[in-house]
């Protein structure tokens, strides 16, 4: 059944980002830039849900419109998400007093917004998105199946990862239960101990037990390491990509070290380094000419995903996003995977965590490209914006971070 959603924001860029996040065939989207325009549209056709900014052009703000709708029996069943830059406790309290159904602060994660809308409207767009993309491909390619995960061989989450994620979803996760799940998997145990005892952590004494390792690095970091190991052992590599994971780990190590240097989350940065191109092997297994095509696109002005989409009705950024969501990776990481070839990342209203991941990734990936003798014209387009965002506008500071990244891969023997 079609659900009607009204997006109310006086910024056209924010309306665009929200529209992109909610672009599904069962959603009918409409837009307004003021409360007055929104109310006029509501009277003509009552929406199921409104994504509503607070600070709007016109006489009424979002709080006032929300309160007016919720106190009117004609409109009180409309679900309302207040999406605003006003994030103080008093602002949130005012939003709750206006009877909003949810309150989200800008910058925001498109994936989290999508999940919040899904929850309020009781739909599931992860599976629906897979079905939509599969149907589009089936219509454009006679050889395509109706299940994209089967067509491209999406790997299933290992049982050990499922068990750990289930334990982590508990109100109070048991660290010993998590350690036990890891210990029961020889591959995970060996990888965890190797990572914790690597120069990256700089421990004075070696850790010999999984339980000690998990206690030392904490549950969240342990989960991220399990995710990293799991994906490396779950995705089959074609013959022409045997060095794929070595190359990905090199980028991941540089990303993690740059993130740590800049006081960002090094674990999310490491996962981005591993996962950002996780769909490339899947595309290569499906299309023998894919790698040649991919590197040809590197020197073209158009964005790589758009060129891939035109040729294959699929692109590795979208597929990587779907795979990451299917594995229940952090939402900001899923967004970053989807957007890592997008030159407009600084105008989309993304949350800081996503921008941190993307900026560090693009810098590290460019360093890796230069080491391999390649030049990415897409990075060059936004290098200045990345340096400004990371506060690396000075050449000395910028070069010191690059040197730091290069030292990290030498220390780790990559």
Secondary structure, DSSP 8 states (H G I E B T S, - for coil): --EEEEEE-S-HHHHHHHHHHT--TTEEEEEESBHHHHHHHHHHS--SEEEE-SS-BSS--HHHHHHHHHTSTTTTTSEEEEEES--SHHHHHHHHHTT-SEEEESSB-HHHHHHHHHHHHT--HHHHHHHHHHHHHHHH-TT--S-HHHHTT-----HHHHHHHHHHTSTT--HHHHHHHHHT-HHHHHHHHHHHTSTTT--SS----HHHHHHHH-HHHHHHHHHHHHHHHHS---GGGTTHHHHHHHHHHHHHHHHHHTTS-HHHHHHHHHHTTTTHHHHHHH-TTHHHHHHHHTTSSS-HHHHHHHHHS--HHHHHHHHHHHTT--HHHHHHHHHTT-TTGGGTTB-HHHHHHHHHHHHHHHHHHHHTT---HHHHHHHHHHHHHTT--SHHHHHHHHHHHHHHHHHTT-
